[in-house]
Structures are given as structure tokens and as C-alpha cells.
Amino acid sequence: MAVMADLLSIGDFSRMTFLTVKALRHYHDVGLLEPARIDPQTGYRSYRPEQVAQARLIRRLRDLDLPVDDVRTALAAPDEESRNRVIVEHLERMSRQLQQTQETVESLKRMLSEEERIAVTHRDEAAVTTLAIRGAVTGDTVVTWWIEAFTELHRLLAVSGVERTGPDGAVFPTEYFTEGGAEVVAFVPVGSVPALPGRVEVVERPAARYAVATYDGPMVDLDAAYSAVGRAVTEQALAADGPVVERYLPNGDPADLIDHTTEICWPTLRA
């Protein structure tokens, strides 16, 4: 059956849009680009000339690795602002991914070009009263939760006037590493307990002995400190059950949550 004069053959449409016939069939199957006509006998697809702009937009968006569902949302957007919002959000995700890739590349270069030397010491910690916030987190959500939890704890200290007796810390159970997520506890040691709002609670931390590795560098290389302290504990046959505790020592302004040195405190037996 002949194609109507105002329709484009799939071959011509392909040439005009730089989309292969295979891609056009796929976009039809996933509901992104419906042909104007499908011959009921041959299955031959035809397109309207005005569909060229939409096809080119789809190709541009897919070239940016925009997921099919997001492409569909962008095409169905009621106005240009809504469509652009979908695209901008994706571009921001790509920028974050690019930054993470660059950080990983630099980390790999450091691993290949220099020997990692992180000193490990041993320390006894006394039992201490803390104000704490618990949260079920994963590797993807822990940073956001961490910032929110310590922001809330610091605000409580400022409002109540209670003084801290040590640096911020967080307790990471083994399941956080083995299963990719677990309940983590953020805490601040204090000398007295104020009225407790919301999710803040009192947690008594027991006395313990730790092997400690101190790390001050890019977060992507924090695993180097974990490796160093874990290796030291294993070599000295001092490994003990219990969660790892991170301590955060401010490098300057105590209110700056990001600028800190991290202590990795690995539980050990007493030598």
C-alpha cells in the first residue's frame, strides 16, 4: 500500500533525524515516539514531518543518558519551564557523577603513585554520656543524614547551653559495611543532659579500647584509614567484636561540619 503524500517513510525520517530504524522502532515500543501510521498489512511505519523536531529532541536527551521515563516526562511537560526542569535536574546529576568520577580517578592515581602510610595508635576511652540521634541509613543516604543529625545536635547544644566533653562521633555497626546499610548513631559527649526534643536521646557509651587511625584528606580515600587500622589490629591479633566509631575533630570552626579530621576507632582487646 502506498504511503500518503504528507507522510515520511521510515527511511526518510531516519535520514532526517539521525535515528536508526532500530531506534525508531524501540522508541515506538517504549511509548516515546508513535508513528503517524502503521500499515496494517506490512507493519510499515510512516511519520509526519512535524514529528522530526520531537525525534531530534529525543535523540539529544538520550545522548545525555536521560532515562526513558524522564524523556517521557519531558515530552509530556505542559510547558517549557516544566520540561527544562527535568533536563536541568538530569544535568545536575551528571555533573555530580562527573565530579565523583574525577575524584575516583585522582584517588586511583594516588594509590598507584605513592605508598599509603597512615599511623595507627591505641587509646582507652572512658564511659561517657552522649546526646544521640539514630537513623537507618545506606551508603547513598548516610552523608545527608549525617549532616542533618549533627546540625540538630549542635543546635540543641547552642540552645540549651550544655557543654560538650569531647568531639562529635558516629557508631557504624558491621552490618553497615557488609549489608550496605544499618542503624547508625550520631552522638555528642556532654557533661549534663538538657530537655530532649524530638528524636534526640541519651546514650551511655561504655568504656572501650580502640586502635585509632587519623585521616585528613578527600572522603573518597577514607577507606585507606579503615584498611590501615584493620590491618594493624589483625596483625597484632587484637580484633574485638563491636562497631567502628568515627570521631570528628574540627580543623577550625567547630560549627563547620565538613572541615574536620576523622579518627577511625576500631575496637580491640587489651594488649
Beta strands, then each sheet from edge to edge (+ up, - down):
strand 1: 8-9
strand 2: 37-38
strand 3: 45-47
strand 4: 120-125
strand 5: 128-138
strand 6: 168-172
strand 7: 181-189
strand 8: 201-205
strand 9: 208-215
strand 10: 244-250
strand 11: 260-267
sheet 1: 1+ 3- 2+
sheet 2: 4+ 9- 11+ 10- 6+ 7- 5+ 8-
end
